[in-house]
Amino acid sequence: MRVHFHGAAGEVTGSLHEVVAAGRRVLLDCGMIQGSPEAEARNADPFPFDAAALDALVISHAHIDHIGRVPLLVRRGFRGAIHAQAATADLMRIMLLDAAHIAESEAERANRRRAHGQPEAVPLYTAADVEAAMAQVRPLPYDRRENILPGVDLAFREAGHILGSAAVELWADGRKLVFSGDLGPKGTPILRDPAPIDSADLVLMESTYGNRLHRDRAETIRELGRILDETWQDGGNVLIPAFAVGRSQELLYWFAKHWDEWQMSRWRIFLDSPMAAKVVAVYDRHADLFDEGAQRVWREQPNPFRLPNLRLTESSEDSIAINAVERGAIVIAGSGMANAGRILHHFRHRLDNPSTRVVFVGYQGEGTLGRRLVDGAKWVRIHGRDVRVQAQRHTVGGLSAHTDQRGLMEWYGAINGGAGADHPPLALVHGEDQAREALAGEIGQRYGIKPVLVRPGMRFDV
């Protein structure tokens, strides 16, 4: 078994790993690269392999940095099955159609502005490409080992990151590969905790927060309540860039759970996303995946997805109308790293207002607008216009959908190695170097192994 590392190897987006085993080629994830315009331009580059030569694609979860180039892969010749956990399969169409819509809109906008003689802008892929890719998707449940190719078996285990997120177990050539996907912290609302893995001959593990310990969740929730109350007293609005799948639903959960304590009925809450209603419907269909705490909230509190003052704004006209709300609005809008989507329109309209609060509830990748705002930028450029930043900014780290250094070490430490080894070889992916180096040092000290910090183009033999 040989693993070739192509993406999310020294960065946190563009997940792309190729496994060659049993005479077959299996791709793990096919994610979009996110960040600066220069980074995102790499999405259109040729793949570092022949798409038509791949036999199968395995998806860990439905975030766009793990699935965002799947339609492009199919358009370039991939004809194999796409294996995903059942809830992930439901979410994929929603996420990819939204990405196609954004790409088509941006190409149209660029063509309206292009000077005479400039080449025409084309989208990375279209809605038709998405539908072609979805025809190849094969949903699988958790915890069932399936033969997906001659000599290759697959199983998905709960990863606790978003609905349907999975750690991947892959068996071939008498070896077992484990790919963490993205791991969530224990105790994440709605979701069950990551499932333990018993053994592996090689582990590919994410390292997003490999150098951090998250704040206590209870203190984080108290901070969120304080931010909301202070904003109300200041007569302002709250803007929250959040992924449409995962963080948005968790925020609504906390609003419902603290409905009386936070006086949530005084707010107007907008889930400003054309995909919001569709995502809520997917959560409803897969309520059997919720943890016990979520089941209790659904029984005893206002339904988080049907709060009486919640509005799902699907049309552009409804989204623009939010600008007329001078105070008392909570706007949750994509994208989570503020590098595209409707949150940019709200930023352009409200960042220059000191009574506006911007609340960051997830990781902001290097080169993104979200990272620049977190780092204290006084001016930012949005849709070709320079915008002064006078809004107050808050980073609420305890709501991360990624586990921290302690969680990563515990998850890896529970895996037994092959051939009598205490722990299997470890390759760290999906992390910037500072995070990966810190995690590698801690793991080396505790478990006596030297993790590999992979780079694009590296390969690992098992």
Buried (B, 14 or more C-beta within 10 A) or exposed (E): BEBBBBBBBBBBBBBBBBBBBBEBBBBBBBBBBBBBEEBBEEBEEEBEBEBEEBBBBBBBBBBBBBBBBBBBBBBBEBEBBBBBBBBBBBBBBBBBBBBBBBBBEBBEEBEEEEEEEEEEBEBBBBBEBBBBBBEBBBBBEBEEEEEBBEBBBBBBBBBBBBBBBBBBBBBBBEBBBBBBBBBBBBEBBBBBBBBEBEBBBBBBBBBBBBBBEBBEBEEBBBBBBEBBEBBBEBEBBBBBBBBBBBBBBBBBBBBBBBBEEBEBEEBBBBBBBBBBBBBBEBBEEBEEBBBEBBEEBBEEBBBBBEBEBBBBBBEEEBBEEBBEEEEBBBBBBBBBBBBBBBBBBBBBBBBBBEBBBBBBBBBBBBBBBBBBBBEEBEEBEBEEEEBEBEBBBBBBBBBBBBBBBBBBBEBBEEBEBBEEEEBBBBBBBBBBBEBBBBBBBBBEEEBEBEBBBBEBEBEBEB
